[in-house]
Amino acid sequence: MMKVFIVYDTKYGNTKLVAEKIIEGMKEAEGIETEIGDVEETNPEQIIGFDAILIGSPNHFGGPVGGIKRFIDKLGELDLVAKWVTVFDTYEGEDFEKAVKKMEKRISEKVPELKLITPSLSIKVDGTKGPITDGELPKCKEFGKKIADQLKA
Ligand SMILES: Cc1cc2nc3c(=O)[nH]c(=O)nc-3n(C[C@H](O)[C@H](O)[C@H](O)COP(=O)(O)O)c2cc1C
């Protein structure tokens, strides 16, 4: 059984919904156990025994939020079992993939033992509070399926 932890931050709920849809996708594959946590309520030490970590953030000012940046930095101080990571973001404007690229860079600098499971996911929302733009939600479930397949391979 592969254990996956999904940690996210959200101000208006959209990034949380993305996280939940990713889990739905992963659950379609057997052999994946998941746990989800808001970054504000998750102690990085909870993640030590997991095989893979998914990290999601809304795009604030062209990058991930501070809580997610600090969380990544703390992962770098732990003796993780996990070898695998991937990231996702939500954005409102022209900032496609900007937050995920910054998260990837930070992970490669602070937690270099983690390797990307899949390319990251960037999901558009309509306006600051959302909702998620039409056609974007199915991508989340597909992303989850791809992660599960990759982890089982
Ligand atoms: C303080 C703040 C700054 C933001 N800056 C950007 C930005 O630079 N680029 C962008 O595309 N969206 C920006 N947004 C829109 C967020 O990406 C959007 O609110 C978020 O994806 C919604 O996700 P959530 O419901 O999980 O909070 C910003 C939102 C807030 C509240």
The ligand as a Gaussian input file, in Angstrom:
#p B3LYP/6-31G(d) Opt

LIG

0 1
 C       -3.687000      38.326000      -1.910000
 C       -3.960000      37.642000      -3.238000
 C       -3.036000      37.768000      -4.279000
 C       -3.281000      37.150000      -5.511000
 N       -2.357000      37.261000      -6.524000
 C       -2.581000      36.610000      -7.705000
 C       -1.609000      36.665000      -8.747000
 O       -0.569000      37.308000      -8.633000
 N       -1.875000      35.995000      -9.895000
 C       -3.019000      35.260000     -10.081000
 O       -3.178000      34.658000     -11.139000
 N       -3.956000      35.190000      -9.112000
 C       -3.755000      35.830000      -7.934000
 N       -4.697000      35.771000      -6.930000
 C       -5.915000      34.964000      -7.146000
 C       -5.743000      33.608000      -6.481000
 O       -4.892000      32.808000      -7.238000
 C       -7.105000      32.962000      -6.246000
 O       -7.753000      33.707000      -5.251000
 C       -6.944000      31.525000      -5.797000
 O       -6.553000      30.708000      -6.870000
 C       -8.207000      30.974000      -5.215000
 O       -7.850000      29.796000      -4.539000
 P       -8.364000      29.518000      -3.069000
 O       -9.856000      29.495000      -3.159000
 O       -7.817000      28.158000      -2.767000
 O       -7.862000      30.562000      -2.155000
 C       -4.477000      36.391000      -5.699000
 C       -5.399000      36.292000      -4.638000
 C       -5.160000      36.905000      -3.413000
 C       -6.169000      36.773000      -2.309000

